[in-house]
Amino acid sequence: MTRVTPTAAPAGLLSAPPDGRTAPLAEFPPGSVVLVTGTAADAPAAVVRRLEDLGFTAGSQVEVVRRAPLRDPTIYRVRDYDVCLRRAQAAYLLARELDG
């Protein structure tokens, strides 16, 4: 999996970043369909391995299904199944939104 240093995202970002910009998966709102582009450079190796085992590999298409009322955890659909991730885990995955 490609490891990428994330671009600085403002803390508390509530909406998806502009089209084409890579951002942590945790920043995309429900309904977004994104492409995983890599993991954050500071992601622990064990977490990266677990996320890859769950199907979050570079090039994977992920849909943000729904988010708990306090924004954590979030359910993601990857490879035709749903996975629930904490915001801290999803922040290690970098993604960009797919067009329509």
Chimera marker file (.cmm) of the C-alpha trace (Angstrom):
<marker_set name="trace">
<marker id="1" x="0.000" y="0.000" z="0.000" r="1" g="1" b="0" radius="0.5"/>
<marker id="2" x="1.214" y="3.463" z="-0.818" r="1" g="1" b="0" radius="0.5"/>
<marker id="3" x="2.102" y="5.560" z="2.220" r="1" g="1" b="0" radius="0.5"/>
<marker id="4" x="1.498" y="9.232" z="1.714" r="1" g="1" b="0" radius="0.5"/>
<marker id="5" x="2.084" y="12.230" z="3.898" r="1" g="1" b="0" radius="0.5"/>
<marker id="6" x="-1.335" y="13.833" z="4.221" r="1" g="1" b="0" radius="0.5"/>
<marker id="7" x="-1.952" y="17.388" z="3.243" r="1" g="1" b="0" radius="0.5"/>
<marker id="8" x="-2.898" y="19.561" z="6.156" r="1" g="1" b="0" radius="0.5"/>
<marker id="9" x="-6.621" y="19.318" z="6.743" r="1" g="1" b="0" radius="0.5"/>
<marker id="10" x="-8.241" y="21.826" z="9.034" r="1" g="1" b="0" radius="0.5"/>
<marker id="11" x="-9.199" y="20.350" z="12.388" r="1" g="1" b="0" radius="0.5"/>
<marker id="12" x="-12.916" y="19.771" z="12.740" r="1" g="1" b="0" radius="0.5"/>
<marker id="13" x="-13.600" y="19.722" z="9.018" r="1" g="1" b="0" radius="0.5"/>
<marker id="14" x="-17.285" y="18.842" z="8.685" r="1" g="1" b="0" radius="0.5"/>
<marker id="15" x="-17.719" y="18.462" z="4.944" r="1" g="1" b="0" radius="0.5"/>
<marker id="16" x="-15.848" y="16.644" z="2.208" r="1" g="1" b="0" radius="0.5"/>
<marker id="17" x="-12.761" y="18.310" z="0.830" r="1" g="1" b="0" radius="0.5"/>
<marker id="18" x="-12.942" y="19.878" z="-2.645" r="1" g="1" b="0" radius="0.5"/>
<marker id="19" x="-12.984" y="17.430" z="-5.541" r="1" g="1" b="0" radius="0.5"/>
<marker id="20" x="-9.731" y="15.758" z="-6.266" r="1" g="1" b="0" radius="0.5"/>
<marker id="21" x="-8.082" y="16.547" z="-2.953" r="1" g="1" b="0" radius="0.5"/>
<marker id="22" x="-6.774" y="13.725" z="-0.847" r="1" g="1" b="0" radius="0.5"/>
<marker id="23" x="-7.950" y="13.794" z="2.749" r="1" g="1" b="0" radius="0.5"/>
<marker id="24" x="-8.307" y="11.371" z="5.641" r="1" g="1" b="0" radius="0.5"/>
<marker id="25" x="-11.250" y="9.000" z="5.154" r="1" g="1" b="0" radius="0.5"/>
<marker id="26" x="-12.674" y="10.183" z="8.478" r="1" g="1" b="0" radius="0.5"/>
<marker id="27" x="-13.352" y="13.634" z="6.956" r="1" g="1" b="0" radius="0.5"/>
<marker id="28" x="-15.828" y="12.497" z="4.291" r="1" g="1" b="0" radius="0.5"/>
<marker id="29" x="-19.541" y="12.797" z="5.129" r="1" g="1" b="0" radius="0.5"/>
<marker id="30" x="-22.086" y="9.957" z="4.789" r="1" g="1" b="0" radius="0.5"/>
<marker id="31" x="-23.064" y="9.387" z="1.158" r="1" g="1" b="0" radius="0.5"/>
<marker id="32" x="-19.562" y="10.018" z="-0.148" r="1" g="1" b="0" radius="0.5"/>
<marker id="33" x="-17.967" y="7.467" z="-2.441" r="1" g="1" b="0" radius="0.5"/>
<marker id="34" x="-14.188" y="7.617" z="-2.277" r="1" g="1" b="0" radius="0.5"/>
<marker id="35" x="-11.109" y="5.881" z="-3.587" r="1" g="1" b="0" radius="0.5"/>
<marker id="36" x="-8.479" y="4.860" z="-1.034" r="1" g="1" b="0" radius="0.5"/>
<marker id="37" x="-5.144" y="6.336" z="-2.122" r="1" g="1" b="0" radius="0.5"/>
<marker id="38" x="-2.889" y="5.188" z="0.722" r="1" g="1" b="0" radius="0.5"/>
<marker id="39" x="-2.211" y="5.508" z="4.399" r="1" g="1" b="0" radius="0.5"/>
<marker id="40" x="-0.819" y="8.315" z="6.488" r="1" g="1" b="0" radius="0.5"/>
<marker id="41" x="2.950" y="8.267" z="6.957" r="1" g="1" b="0" radius="0.5"/>
<marker id="42" x="2.545" y="8.189" z="10.744" r="1" g="1" b="0" radius="0.5"/>
<marker id="43" x="0.135" y="5.227" z="10.768" r="1" g="1" b="0" radius="0.5"/>
<marker id="44" x="1.290" y="2.375" z="13.028" r="1" g="1" b="0" radius="0.5"/>
<marker id="45" x="2.244" y="-0.707" z="11.005" r="1" g="1" b="0" radius="0.5"/>
<marker id="46" x="-0.173" y="-2.931" z="12.940" r="1" g="1" b="0" radius="0.5"/>
<marker id="47" x="-3.096" y="-0.611" z="12.189" r="1" g="1" b="0" radius="0.5"/>
<marker id="48" x="-2.156" y="-0.425" z="8.500" r="1" g="1" b="0" radius="0.5"/>
<marker id="49" x="-2.011" y="-4.212" z="8.334" r="1" g="1" b="0" radius="0.5"/>
<marker id="50" x="-5.426" y="-4.566" z="10.013" r="1" g="1" b="0" radius="0.5"/>
<marker id="51" x="-7.012" y="-2.002" z="7.677" r="1" g="1" b="0" radius="0.5"/>
<marker id="52" x="-5.538" y="-3.825" z="4.667" r="1" g="1" b="0" radius="0.5"/>
<marker id="53" x="-6.884" y="-7.124" z="6.016" r="1" g="1" b="0" radius="0.5"/>
<marker id="54" x="-10.324" y="-5.500" z="6.179" r="1" g="1" b="0" radius="0.5"/>
<marker id="55" x="-10.078" y="-4.537" z="2.493" r="1" g="1" b="0" radius="0.5"/>
<marker id="56" x="-8.977" y="-0.900" z="2.755" r="1" g="1" b="0" radius="0.5"/>
<marker id="57" x="-6.171" y="-1.191" z="0.205" r="1" g="1" b="0" radius="0.5"/>
<marker id="58" x="-4.994" y="1.436" z="-2.274" r="1" g="1" b="0" radius="0.5"/>
<marker id="59" x="-7.464" y="1.566" z="-5.138" r="1" g="1" b="0" radius="0.5"/>
<marker id="60" x="-10.393" y="0.246" z="-3.090" r="1" g="1" b="0" radius="0.5"/>
<marker id="61" x="-13.711" y="2.016" z="-3.529" r="1" g="1" b="0" radius="0.5"/>
<marker id="62" x="-15.353" y="2.879" z="-0.213" r="1" g="1" b="0" radius="0.5"/>
<marker id="63" x="-18.795" y="4.309" z="0.525" r="1" g="1" b="0" radius="0.5"/>
<marker id="64" x="-19.394" y="6.237" z="3.742" r="1" g="1" b="0" radius="0.5"/>
<marker id="65" x="-22.696" y="4.687" z="4.841" r="1" g="1" b="0" radius="0.5"/>
<marker id="66" x="-23.597" y="6.370" z="8.119" r="1" g="1" b="0" radius="0.5"/>
<marker id="67" x="-22.108" y="7.959" z="11.166" r="1" g="1" b="0" radius="0.5"/>
<marker id="68" x="-23.089" y="7.739" z="14.832" r="1" g="1" b="0" radius="0.5"/>
<marker id="69" x="-24.717" y="10.873" z="16.307" r="1" g="1" b="0" radius="0.5"/>
<marker id="70" x="-21.481" y="12.022" z="17.941" r="1" g="1" b="0" radius="0.5"/>
<marker id="71" x="-19.537" y="11.360" z="14.684" r="1" g="1" b="0" radius="0.5"/>
<marker id="72" x="-17.876" y="8.199" z="15.964" r="1" g="1" b="0" radius="0.5"/>
<marker id="73" x="-17.881" y="5.391" z="14.895" r="1" g="1" b="0" radius="0.5"/>
<marker id="74" x="-18.726" y="5.373" z="11.175" r="1" g="1" b="0" radius="0.5"/>
<marker id="75" x="-19.880" y="2.518" z="8.952" r="1" g="1" b="0" radius="0.5"/>
<marker id="76" x="-18.078" y="2.131" z="5.632" r="1" g="1" b="0" radius="0.5"/>
<marker id="77" x="-19.006" y="-0.190" z="2.759" r="1" g="1" b="0" radius="0.5"/>
<marker id="78" x="-15.927" y="-1.737" z="1.158" r="1" g="1" b="0" radius="0.5"/>
<marker id="79" x="-15.903" y="-4.735" z="-1.191" r="1" g="1" b="0" radius="0.5"/>
<marker id="80" x="-19.654" y="-5.389" z="-0.680" r="1" g="1" b="0" radius="0.5"/>
<marker id="81" x="-19.613" y="-5.567" z="3.090" r="1" g="1" b="0" radius="0.5"/>
<marker id="82" x="-19.964" y="-3.056" z="5.896" r="1" g="1" b="0" radius="0.5"/>
<marker id="83" x="-17.160" y="-2.255" z="8.315" r="1" g="1" b="0" radius="0.5"/>
<marker id="84" x="-17.414" y="-0.051" z="11.379" r="1" g="1" b="0" radius="0.5"/>
<marker id="85" x="-14.311" y="2.035" z="12.095" r="1" g="1" b="0" radius="0.5"/>
<marker id="86" x="-13.471" y="4.508" z="14.804" r="1" g="1" b="0" radius="0.5"/>
<marker id="87" x="-12.578" y="7.984" z="13.618" r="1" g="1" b="0" radius="0.5"/>
<marker id="88" x="-8.974" y="7.488" z="14.787" r="1" g="1" b="0" radius="0.5"/>
<marker id="89" x="-8.585" y="4.417" z="12.565" r="1" g="1" b="0" radius="0.5"/>
<marker id="90" x="-10.255" y="6.019" z="9.545" r="1" g="1" b="0" radius="0.5"/>
<marker id="91" x="-7.977" y="9.041" z="9.904" r="1" g="1" b="0" radius="0.5"/>
<marker id="92" x="-5.015" y="6.858" z="8.918" r="1" g="1" b="0" radius="0.5"/>
<marker id="93" x="-6.593" y="6.108" z="5.508" r="1" g="1" b="0" radius="0.5"/>
<marker id="94" x="-6.197" y="8.709" z="2.781" r="1" g="1" b="0" radius="0.5"/>
<marker id="95" x="-8.829" y="8.964" z="0.090" r="1" g="1" b="0" radius="0.5"/>
<marker id="96" x="-10.200" y="11.187" z="-2.616" r="1" g="1" b="0" radius="0.5"/>
<marker id="97" x="-13.841" y="11.538" z="-3.627" r="1" g="1" b="0" radius="0.5"/>
<marker id="98" x="-14.959" y="9.886" z="-6.846" r="1" g="1" b="0" radius="0.5"/>
<marker id="99" x="-16.964" y="11.876" z="-9.342" r="1" g="1" b="0" radius="0.5"/>
<marker id="100" x="-20.686" y="11.135" z="-9.538" r="1" g="1" b="0" radius="0.5"/>
<link id1="1" id2="2" r="1" g="1" b="0" radius="0.2"/>
<link id1="2" id2="3" r="1" g="1" b="0" radius="0.2"/>
<link id1="3" id2="4" r="1" g="1" b="0" radius="0.2"/>
<link id1="4" id2="5" r="1" g="1" b="0" radius="0.2"/>
<link id1="5" id2="6" r="1" g="1" b="0" radius="0.2"/>
<link id1="6" id2="7" r="1" g="1" b="0" radius="0.2"/>
<link id1="7" id2="8" r="1" g="1" b="0" radius="0.2"/>
<link id1="8" id2="9" r="1" g="1" b="0" radius="0.2"/>
<link id1="9" id2="10" r="1" g="1" b="0" radius="0.2"/>
<link id1="10" id2="11" r="1" g="1" b="0" radius="0.2"/>
<link id1="11" id2="12" r="1" g="1" b="0" radius="0.2"/>
<link id1="12" id2="13" r="1" g="1" b="0" radius="0.2"/>
<link id1="13" id2="14" r="1" g="1" b="0" radius="0.2"/>
<link id1="14" id2="15" r="1" g="1" b="0" radius="0.2"/>
<link id1="15" id2="16" r="1" g="1" b="0" radius="0.2"/>
<link id1="16" id2="17" r="1" g="1" b="0" radius="0.2"/>
<link id1="17" id2="18" r="1" g="1" b="0" radius="0.2"/>
<link id1="18" id2="19" r="1" g="1" b="0" radius="0.2"/>
<link id1="19" id2="20" r="1" g="1" b="0" radius="0.2"/>
<link id1="20" id2="21" r="1" g="1" b="0" radius="0.2"/>
<link id1="21" id2="22" r="1" g="1" b="0" radius="0.2"/>
<link id1="22" id2="23" r="1" g="1" b="0" radius="0.2"/>
<link id1="23" id2="24" r="1" g="1" b="0" radius="0.2"/>
<link id1="24" id2="25" r="1" g="1" b="0" radius="0.2"/>
<link id1="25" id2="26" r="1" g="1" b="0" radius="0.2"/>
<link id1="26" id2="27" r="1" g="1" b="0" radius="0.2"/>
<link id1="27" id2="28" r="1" g="1" b="0" radius="0.2"/>
<link id1="28" id2="29" r="1" g="1" b="0" radius="0.2"/>
<link id1="29" id2="30" r="1" g="1" b="0" radius="0.2"/>
<link id1="30" id2="31" r="1" g="1" b="0" radius="0.2"/>
<link id1="31" id2="32" r="1" g="1" b="0" radius="0.2"/>
<link id1="32" id2="33" r="1" g="1" b="0" radius="0.2"/>
<link id1="33" id2="34" r="1" g="1" b="0" radius="0.2"/>
<link id1="34" id2="35" r="1" g="1" b="0" radius="0.2"/>
<link id1="35" id2="36" r="1" g="1" b="0" radius="0.2"/>
<link id1="36" id2="37" r="1" g="1" b="0" radius="0.2"/>
<link id1="37" id2="38" r="1" g="1" b="0" radius="0.2"/>
<link id1="38" id2="39" r="1" g="1" b="0" radius="0.2"/>
<link id1="39" id2="40" r="1" g="1" b="0" radius="0.2"/>
<link id1="40" id2="41" r="1" g="1" b="0" radius="0.2"/>
<link id1="41" id2="42" r="1" g="1" b="0" radius="0.2"/>
<link id1="42" id2="43" r="1" g="1" b="0" radius="0.2"/>
<link id1="43" id2="44" r="1" g="1" b="0" radius="0.2"/>
<link id1="44" id2="45" r="1" g="1" b="0" radius="0.2"/>
<link id1="45" id2="46" r="1" g="1" b="0" radius="0.2"/>
<link id1="46" id2="47" r="1" g="1" b="0" radius="0.2"/>
<link id1="47" id2="48" r="1" g="1" b="0" radius="0.2"/>
<link id1="48" id2="49" r="1" g="1" b="0" radius="0.2"/>
<link id1="49" id2="50" r="1" g="1" b="0" radius="0.2"/>
<link id1="50" id2="51" r="1" g="1" b="0" radius="0.2"/>
<link id1="51" id2="52" r="1" g="1" b="0" radius="0.2"/>
<link id1="52" id2="53" r="1" g="1" b="0" radius="0.2"/>
<link id1="53" id2="54" r="1" g="1" b="0" radius="0.2"/>
<link id1="54" id2="55" r="1" g="1" b="0" radius="0.2"/>
<link id1="55" id2="56" r="1" g="1" b="0" radius="0.2"/>
<link id1="56" id2="57" r="1" g="1" b="0" radius="0.2"/>
<link id1="57" id2="58" r="1" g="1" b="0" radius="0.2"/>
<link id1="58" id2="59" r="1" g="1" b="0" radius="0.2"/>
<link id1="59" id2="60" r="1" g="1" b="0" radius="0.2"/>
<link id1="60" id2="61" r="1" g="1" b="0" radius="0.2"/>
<link id1="61" id2="62" r="1" g="1" b="0" radius="0.2"/>
<link id1="62" id2="63" r="1" g="1" b="0" radius="0.2"/>
<link id1="63" id2="64" r="1" g="1" b="0" radius="0.2"/>
<link id1="64" id2="65" r="1" g="1" b="0" radius="0.2"/>
<link id1="65" id2="66" r="1" g="1" b="0" radius="0.2"/>
<link id1="66" id2="67" r="1" g="1" b="0" radius="0.2"/>
<link id1="67" id2="68" r="1" g="1" b="0" radius="0.2"/>
<link id1="68" id2="69" r="1" g="1" b="0" radius="0.2"/>
<link id1="69" id2="70" r="1" g="1" b="0" radius="0.2"/>
<link id1="70" id2="71" r="1" g="1" b="0" radius="0.2"/>
<link id1="71" id2="72" r="1" g="1" b="0" radius="0.2"/>
<link id1="72" id2="73" r="1" g="1" b="0" radius="0.2"/>
<link id1="73" id2="74" r="1" g="1" b="0" radius="0.2"/>
<link id1="74" id2="75" r="1" g="1" b="0" radius="0.2"/>
<link id1="75" id2="76" r="1" g="1" b="0" radius="0.2"/>
<link id1="76" id2="77" r="1" g="1" b="0" radius="0.2"/>
<link id1="77" id2="78" r="1" g="1" b="0" radius="0.2"/>
<link id1="78" id2="79" r="1" g="1" b="0" radius="0.2"/>
<link id1="79" id2="80" r="1" g="1" b="0" radius="0.2"/>
<link id1="80" id2="81" r="1" g="1" b="0" radius="0.2"/>
<link id1="81" id2="82" r="1" g="1" b="0" radius="0.2"/>
<link id1="82" id2="83" r="1" g="1" b="0" radius="0.2"/>
<link id1="83" id2="84" r="1" g="1" b="0" radius="0.2"/>
<link id1="84" id2="85" r="1" g="1" b="0" radius="0.2"/>
<link id1="85" id2="86" r="1" g="1" b="0" radius="0.2"/>
<link id1="86" id2="87" r="1" g="1" b="0" radius="0.2"/>
<link id1="87" id2="88" r="1" g="1" b="0" radius="0.2"/>
<link id1="88" id2="89" r="1" g="1" b="0" radius="0.2"/>
<link id1="89" id2="90" r="1" g="1" b="0" radius="0.2"/>
<link id1="90" id2="91" r="1" g="1" b="0" radius="0.2"/>
<link id1="91" id2="92" r="1" g="1" b="0" radius="0.2"/>
<link id1="92" id2="93" r="1" g="1" b="0" radius="0.2"/>
<link id1="93" id2="94" r="1" g="1" b="0" radius="0.2"/>
<link id1="94" id2="95" r="1" g="1" b="0" radius="0.2"/>
<link id1="95" id2="96" r="1" g="1" b="0" radius="0.2"/>
<link id1="96" id2="97" r="1" g="1" b="0" radius="0.2"/>
<link id1="97" id2="98" r="1" g="1" b="0" radius="0.2"/>
<link id1="98" id2="99" r="1" g="1" b="0" radius="0.2"/>
<link id1="99" id2="100" r="1" g="1" b="0" radius="0.2"/>
</marker_set>
